[in-house]
Amino acid sequence: MLIDAVTESYNKYFFGDVGREIYDFFWGDFADWYIEASKATIYHSGDDSVALVAQTVLLYIFENILKLLHPFMPFVTEELWQALPNRREALIISSWPQTSLPRSTDLVKRFENLQALTRAVRNARAEYSVEPAKRITASIVGSEEVIQYISEEKEVLALLSKLDFDNIHFADSPPEDAKQSVHLIASEGLEAYLPLADMVDISAEVQCLSKRLSKMQTEYEGLKARLNSPKV
């Protein structure tokens, strides 16, 4: 998709679009998602062949990003290219990335669902001010098909969402403690339940709310007294 879009923009001399498209992909997709998601495979899979595949894919993507960027940044991209393993020719004479590559819409949809679930959990953690290092429990609910492929990425989900790997549960219906959980809708047919006990310190929250209630009560009594005063 990126290669096709950038190639078309180059052909139309839309150089501003070229820069924006590469920038958005590099930071928004490659750095934020592909590299981070690959860490689970590279460092925790325990299988050197699987880790090698992940590294090869990342290298392939990075190589093509350098090729697309080369007309913009010839010297920097050439230097980075030469630092990569097994460079046999200069970047400036390397072939342009192949366009119209086959694309699996099913696999793309699966990864988008994983992204949506991760974002939903991250947003909930931020909303409830959960400590960054704290691992929380989660119940993932969806259809049998969705649960099957999401569960296969359990380690990636735990890594990116800061979930407790041993306490991620997959099911086709809400958990028994659903009413005491934060309910998240990641996408159509994919939901998550995060226990409130993991998200907040209940006693501290009650104490904070009690202080707020006491302050509001004091303000109310003060306003009521002013309104009832004959001098007002």
N, C-alpha and C positions, 0 to 999 in steps of 0.2 A: 504493500500500500504506500509506504513512504517513498520507495524508489520510484514508483509510477508517478506519484504526485510531484515529486521534486523534478523528475525528468521532464514532465509536462511543463512545469513552471520555468525551467531553464529554456525549453524550446520556445516559449512565449516571451522570454526575456523579463519574466516577473521575478526579478532577483530578490525583491523584498519578501515575496512569498516563500522563496527558496530558504532564505535565512530563518524565517519564522517556523516553517515546517520542520526543518532539521532541529532547531533549538527545542521546539515543543516535544519532538519525539525523543531527543537525547535525554532531556531532563525529566519530562513527564512520564515516559515509558521505559526507556532503557535503564536510566539510573535509578529511578524511584521504584520500579517494579521488577524488571527482568533480572537485574543484578541482585537485588534483595531477595527475590524468590529463589534464585539459584543457589544462594548460600546454604539453604537446607540440604540441597543435593550434593553440593561440593564438599561441605564440611561435616555433614551428619549422616550421609547415606550409608557409609561403611562399605561402599562398593566403588572401587577405583574406576571401573569401566563406565559406570553411570556418571560419576563426577567428571570424567574425561569428556563425555558427550555434552554435558552442561557447559564446560569450559570451551569446547569447540564451537558451540552455538553462539556463546557470548563473543568469541573472537571473530566469528563470521559477521555478526551484526556490527561490531566495532569497525572492522575492516571496511564495510560498505558505507558506514557513516563517514569515515575518513575520505573515501572516494567522492562522496557527495559534497563534502565540505571543501575538497581540494581547490576548486576554482575560487573560492572565497579566501581561503587561508593556505596558500601553497607551501609556504616555508614551515609553518607549524605542523600541518598535517603530514608533510614529507618526513619531518623529524620523528613524529610519533610512529609513522609507518615503518621506518627503518629500525625502530626499537622493538617491533613485534618479532616473534620467532619466525625463522625460515623465510626471510625476505630475500627473494632472488632477483627482483627488479625494482626500479624506482616507481613510486606511486604515480608519477606524472605520465608514465607509459603503460600503466596497468589498465586492464579493460574496464569499461564502465559497468556498473552493476546490472545484472540481468533484470529486465522488466517483465511484467505479466507472469509472475511466478504463480504456481497453484496455491490456492488459499482454502483452508478448511473452515467454513463458517461455524461448524459445530464446535471445533476446538477453540475458536475465537470466543464464541458465546460462553463456553465453560470458563475460560480465563476471565472474561468480563464479570461473570457471576462471582468468581473468587475475589476479584477486585472489589465488587460492590459489597460483599460480605465483610471484607477487611475494613473498608471505609466506614461501614456502619458501626462496627465494633470500636474502631478508633475514635469516631465522633462521640460515641456514648462514653468512652473513657474520658475524653476531654470534657464533656458536659458535666460529668460527675466528679471531675478533678481526681481521677484515680492516679496514684503514684506511678510514674513511668515504668519502674522496675517491678511493679506488682503483677503477678500472674493471676488471672481470674478464670473461673469456671464458665463454661458455655454449653448450651444445648442447641444444636443446629437441627432445624426442622425443614423437611422438604419432601418431594416425591422420591420414590425409590431410585429413579434414574439420576436425579440431582444429587441425592445423598451419596450415591455410589462414587461419582467422580469428585465430589467435594471431599469425601472422607479419604480419598487417595492422596489429597494434598493437605492432610492433617498437619504434618510437620511445618509446611510452608505457612499455613493459617496460624498456627501457634507462634511461629517466629515473627510474622508481620503484624499480628494483632495483639501480641503479648498475652496469649492465653496459656493456661496450664495444660500442657500436652496430655497429661494423664487424666484430666477432667474435662475433656471435650467429648460430648456425647452426641450421637447422631440418631435421629428418629423421624418417623413420619407423622407424629402428633406432638402437641405441646407437652412439656414435662408437668409433673404433679405440682410443682411449686411455681407454676406460671404466673400466678397472681402476686407472688413476691419477687418477681423478676422484671427486668427491663426488657420490653418486647421490641425487637428490631425487625423491620422488613427490608431485607437487602435488595431483593428483586422479586419478580413474579414467581411464586413457588419456592422461595428460599427465605427463611426467617431464622432469627436467633433469639434465645432467651438468656439473659445474664442475671444471675441472682443478685438482688439488691444487697445482700449481706457481703458480697464480694466487692461491690461498687462503692459502698459508703460505710463509714463508721457510724452505726446506728445511734449509739449513745452520744457521740460527739454531735451528730446531726440534731438529735432531740434537744441537746443543751443549747445549740446555736439557735434553733427555732424558738425555744423558750425565751431566750434573751430578746429576740426580735419581737415576740408577742408582748413581753413585758414593756419594751420600749414603746410599741404602738399603743398599748393600753394607757401608758403615762401620757402620751401625746393626745390621746382621745379625751382623757379626763381633763387635761389642760384646755383643750378647745371647747369642751362642754362647759367648763367653768366660765370661760370668756363669753360664750354665747348667752349664758344665764345671768351674766352680770348686768345690772341696770345701767351701768355707765357705757355699755357698748351700743 
